[in-house]
């Protein structure tokens, strides 16, 4: 079964358990064999691995990386049981997802791998290190997600930029909220603009909105970043309806609001009644990371507002053998600057990761390839056409 040029989708039968029916777990493996294989875990929960990351795997294969990507249970080609019915909520548990990864390594006769995780995928990568430490050779965490308690850092950073600052942007945001604009869509739009392009676009959008109403760029970002009241599902690309159980039950996406303005918890609040309540995290990663015995690279975007740099900085401080690479980027280099991430992975595979902090500027200047990486340029072009950004 084809997964793109030069790829074959592989199926691994997962046996019935007390919580899940038997189903076929899908995965792909690309690139030359020989070097230490690299397992890449995207974000979500809900992002597929096969269709959205074909270009990333082509780039990786061209640079000599042997890459494995597993389709998350409940998503895309791993969505249904053997009878074609969607996997039940009981099957959606982080521990089972981690065991899926280990089962694929077994099938591929891979003893140890370089494990790379982005955003939610970084939680899985770290959790894999806790649950299967003997299978980890090295690790890279991109925009690390470490703890449900870190929503406090997310709230702090968002409010520093968009509410409490003594500048025009915060003044405009306060004006929008005071005149009745919904805080959730305002936050969704401005956070996306800031992460994808930068403060100039966020400021121009807020200023235009206070004077003339929503611009075309504002509406485009609202469609891109807003969650609304519907459970998002783009088949084979992003399927939150099943995997979202993990987000709420184990990662507290339905965290109670703190009563202050621009609360990031509001993003998923409309969906909370449709999912199980938070029952507790599977791991205390901040407490467990210091025990990681393998070399660790941490990529952090300076404009990341969902997993702010303070999380990456804390992780780097507490790990035994970690290097922190600060990119001029937003959230998830895997999605917005995959060439930079893959170059960092190559350094890590070769044991040259300690050179990476000094090469951050070089990584930033690498070409931005891939569908997600092109979005900032499209936004800049749209914004310039509307007079929001200078030429």
BELGI-V552424 format. One record per residue. RES is the residue in one letter. SS is DSSP state (h for helix, s for strand, l for the rest). NEAR is the number of other C-alpha atoms within 10 Angstrom. Layout:
res	ss	near
RES	SS	NEAR
RES	SS	NEAR
//
This chain:
res	ss	near
X	l	8
X	s	10
X	l	15
X	l	16
X	l	9
X	l	11
X	l	17
X	s	14
X	s	16
X	s	16
X	s	19
X	s	15
X	s	12
X	s	15
X	l	10
X	l	11
X	l	9
X	l	7
X	l	14
X	l	17
X	l	19
X	l	16
X	s	24
X	s	18
X	s	26
X	s	24
X	s	22
X	s	22
X	s	23
X	s	22
X	l	21
X	l	15
X	l	13
X	l	9
X	l	13
X	l	18
X	l	25
X	s	25
X	s	23
X	s	22
X	s	28
X	l	29
X	l	23
X	l	19
X	l	24
X	l	29
X	s	27
X	l	29
X	l	26
X	l	23
X	l	17
X	l	18
X	l	23
X	h	18
X	h	16
X	h	21
X	h	26
X	h	19
X	h	18
X	h	24
X	h	18
X	h	13
X	l	14
X	l	16
X	l	24
X	l	21
X	s	23
X	s	23
X	s	22
X	s	26
X	l	28
X	l	28
X	l	26
X	l	29
X	l	28
X	h	23
X	h	22
X	h	22
X	l	24
X	s	20
X	s	19
X	l	12
X	l	9
X	l	9
X	l	11
X	s	16
X	l	23
X	l	17
X	h	18
X	h	12
X	h	20
X	l	23
X	l	18
X	h	21
X	h	14
X	h	14
X	h	20
X	h	20
X	h	14
X	h	20
X	h	24
X	h	19
X	h	17
X	h	21
X	h	18
X	h	13
X	h	11
X	l	12
X	l	9
X	l	14
X	l	14
X	l	20
X	s	22
X	s	23
X	s	27
X	s	27
X	s	26
X	s	27
X	l	25
X	h	25
X	h	25
X	h	27
X	h	25
X	h	27
X	h	28
X	h	28
X	h	23
X	h	22
X	h	24
X	h	19
X	h	16
X	l	15
X	h	15
X	h	13
X	h	18
X	s	22
X	s	20
X	s	23
X	s	27
X	s	27
X	s	29
X	s	29
X	l	31
X	l	29
X	l	26
X	l	26
X	l	16
X	h	15
X	h	11
X	h	16
X	h	19
X	h	12
X	h	17
X	h	22
X	h	20
X	h	16
X	h	20
X	h	22
X	h	19
X	h	13
X	h	17
X	h	27
X	l	18
X	l	17
X	l	12
X	l	11
X	l	12
X	h	14
X	h	23
X	h	19
X	h	16
X	h	22
X	h	24
X	h	19
X	h	15
X	h	19
X	h	15
X	h	11
X	l	9
X	l	8
X	l	14
X	l	12
X	h	19
X	h	21
X	h	21
X	h	20
X	h	24
X	h	21
X	h	23
X	h	27
X	h	25
X	h	25
X	h	27
X	h	20
X	h	24
X	h	25
X	l	19
X	l	19
X	h	18
X	h	14
X	h	23
X	h	22
X	h	23
X	h	19
X	h	25
X	h	27
X	h	20
X	h	16
X	h	17
X	h	15
X	h	10
X	h	8
X	l	12
X	l	15
X	l	16
X	h	14
X	h	23
X	h	23
X	h	13
X	h	15
X	h	19
X	h	21
X	h	14
X	h	12
X	h	18
X	l	19
X	l	19
X	l	16
X	l	12
X	l	9
X	l	15
X	l	14
X	s	15
X	s	12
X	l	15
X	l	19
X	l	17
X	s	21
X	s	22
X	h	22
X	h	19
X	h	23
X	h	26
X	h	26
X	h	27
X	h	25
X	h	25
X	h	22
X	h	20
X	l	21
X	l	25
X	l	23
X	l	25
X	l	22
X	l	19
X	l	12
X	l	13
X	l	13
X	l	7
X	l	8
X	l	18
X	l	25
X	l	21
X	l	26
X	l	18
X	h	21
X	h	21
X	h	20
X	h	18
X	l	14
X	l	19
X	h	20
X	h	9
X	h	12
X	l	18
X	l	17
X	l	17
X	l	18
X	l	11
X	l	12
X	l	15
X	l	12
X	l	18
X	l	13
X	h	17
X	h	14
X	h	12
X	h	15
X	h	19
X	h	16
X	h	12
X	l	20
X	l	16
X	l	17
X	l	21
X	s	25
X	s	26
X	s	24
X	s	29
X	s	28
X	s	22
X	l	17
X	l	22
X	l	25
X	l	23
X	l	24
X	l	26
X	l	26
X	h	24
X	h	16
X	h	20
X	h	23
X	h	18
X	h	12
X	h	25
X	h	20
X	h	14
X	h	16
X	l	20
X	l	16
X	l	15
X	s	21
X	s	22
X	s	22
X	s	26
X	s	22
X	s	22
X	l	17
X	l	21
X	l	27
X	l	27
X	l	29
X	h	24
X	h	26
X	h	24
X	h	23
X	l	26
X	h	25
X	h	24
X	h	22
X	h	25
X	h	21
X	h	16
X	h	24
X	h	24
X	h	17
X	h	16
X	h	21
X	h	21
X	l	10
X	l	12
X	l	12
X	h	21
X	h	18
X	h	14
X	h	21
X	h	19
X	h	11
X	h	14
X	h	18
X	h	14
X	h	12
X	h	22
X	h	17
X	h	12
X	l	13
X	l	12
X	l	20
X	l	17
X	l	20
X	h	13
X	h	17
X	h	19
X	h	15
X	h	16
X	h	18
X	h	13
X	h	13
X	h	20
X	h	20
X	h	16
X	h	16
X	h	21
X	h	15
X	h	14
X	l	13
X	l	12
X	l	21
X	l	17
X	l	10
X	l	9
//
